[in-house]
Amino acid sequence: MTYRRWFVVGVAFAVVGALVAAFAIFYGNFSPRGYIEDRYTRAASRDIGRDAIAYTSNRTPSQVAKDVTDAWKPADQYVDGSGVYLRYDDDSLVILPIAAGSLILLERMRTAYPRYHSTVGSHWGWGRGSTVRGGGPGSGK
């Protein structure tokens, strides 16, 4: 009787594993970074060095931002005439208008914050996962 019980447990684990694998195959990556990589056109010629990886879309920045934020809620976001700035725990997503739609720049927060600080200022608050700290006496304590 105990062999039958182990067989049922083994079959149950196999079914759960198959479901997880199927979900991963059909729904792709499980992060904002993976979402962008799976859905937008890579534009390597528009990269900013090794830091900001570029993608493009024929949709407006607000349409792209809605698509992304519907799938992945950002920790913070800032919108002005220059574009849409989304902050996630580890990544930033900057969506800028171009003639044919949008330029989407995907970048780690450690390099994005200094690059966009003059635009986002204090609008990008810092929550869990933040790696950027102030530089004055007593900061980070």
FILUM-39989 format. One line per 2 residues: their letters; for each residue x negated, y negated, z negated of C-alpha. Coordinates in steps of 0.2 Angstrom, whole numbers, padded with zeros to 4 digits. Layout:
REM FILUM-39989
A	X,Y,Z  ...
This chain:
REM FILUM-39989
MT	0000,0000,0000  -0014,-0012,-0003
YR	-0021,-0010,0014  -0004,-0016,0021
RW	-0005,-0031,0010  -0022,-0036,0016
FV	-0017,-0033,0034  -0002,-0045,0032
VG	-0014,-0058,0024  -0026,-0056,0038
VA	-0013,-0059,0051  -0006,-0074,0042
FA	-0024,-0082,0042  -0026,-0078,0061
VV	-0009,-0086,0065  -0014,-0102,0055
GA	-0031,-0102,0063  -0023,-0101,0080
LV	-0011,-0115,0077  -0025,-0126,0071
AA	-0036,-0122,0086  -0021,-0126,0098
FA	-0018,-0143,0089  -0036,-0148,0091
IF	-0036,-0143,0109  -0020,-0152,0114
YG	-0022,-0168,0103  -0040,-0171,0104
NF	-0051,-0180,0092  -0044,-0185,0075
SP	-0051,-0202,0073  -0049,-0220,0081
RG	-0066,-0217,0090  -0060,-0200,0097
YI	-0043,-0208,0102  -0052,-0222,0112
ED	-0064,-0209,0120  -0050,-0198,0125
RY	-0038,-0211,0132  -0048,-0225,0140
TR	-0061,-0227,0154  -0079,-0227,0149
AA	-0088,-0242,0156  -0107,-0240,0152
SR	-0112,-0255,0161  -0103,-0266,0149
DI	-0111,-0258,0133  -0119,-0270,0121
GR	-0136,-0261,0119  -0134,-0245,0109
DA	-0122,-0253,0097  -0106,-0257,0106
IA	-0099,-0243,0117  -0088,-0251,0131
YT	-0071,-0244,0138  -0059,-0253,0149
SN	-0040,-0252,0152  -0029,-0261,0165
RT	-0017,-0266,0151  -0018,-0282,0141
PS	-0027,-0283,0124  -0011,-0284,0115
QV	-0004,-0268,0124  -0020,-0258,0120
AK	-0020,-0264,0102  -0002,-0258,0100
DV	-0006,-0241,0107  -0021,-0239,0096
TD	-0013,-0246,0080  0003,-0235,0083
AW	-0009,-0220,0083  -0022,-0226,0070
KP	-0018,-0239,0057  -0033,-0251,0055
AD	-0039,-0256,0038  -0038,-0274,0044
QY	-0035,-0283,0060  -0037,-0301,0067
VD	-0030,-0308,0083  -0034,-0325,0091
GS	-0036,-0332,0108  -0052,-0323,0111
GV	-0045,-0305,0108  -0040,-0292,0095
YL	-0052,-0286,0082  -0048,-0270,0072
RY	-0058,-0264,0057  -0057,-0246,0052
DD	-0068,-0238,0038  -0083,-0234,0049
DS	-0079,-0242,0066  -0073,-0258,0073
LV	-0063,-0259,0089  -0064,-0276,0098
IL	-0052,-0278,0113  -0056,-0293,0124
PI	-0046,-0299,0139  -0055,-0297,0156
AA	-0048,-0301,0174  -0042,-0283,0177
GS	-0035,-0279,0159  -0045,-0276,0144
LI	-0063,-0273,0138  -0063,-0261,0123
LL	-0079,-0262,0112  -0081,-0248,0100
ER	-0095,-0251,0087  -0100,-0245,0069
MR	-0096,-0258,0056  -0114,-0260,0050
TA	-0118,-0269,0067  -0100,-0275,0071
YP	-0098,-0286,0056  -0113,-0297,0059
RY	-0109,-0298,0077  -0091,-0304,0075
HS	-0092,-0313,0058  -0091,-0330,0066
TV	-0074,-0325,0073  -0066,-0314,0060
GS	-0074,-0322,0045  -0065,-0317,0029
HW	-0051,-0309,0039  -0059,-0292,0039
GW	-0057,-0288,0021  -0068,-0274,0014
GR	-0060,-0258,0007  -0066,-0240,0005
GS	-0079,-0235,0016  -0087,-0252,0018
TV	-0105,-0253,0021  -0108,-0271,0022
RG	-0112,-0281,0006  -0116,-0299,0002
GG	-0133,-0305,0000  -0134,-0317,-0014
PG	-0139,-0315,-0032  -0127,-0303,-0041
SG	-0119,-0297,-0025  -0114,-0279,-0024
K	-0113,-0277,-0043
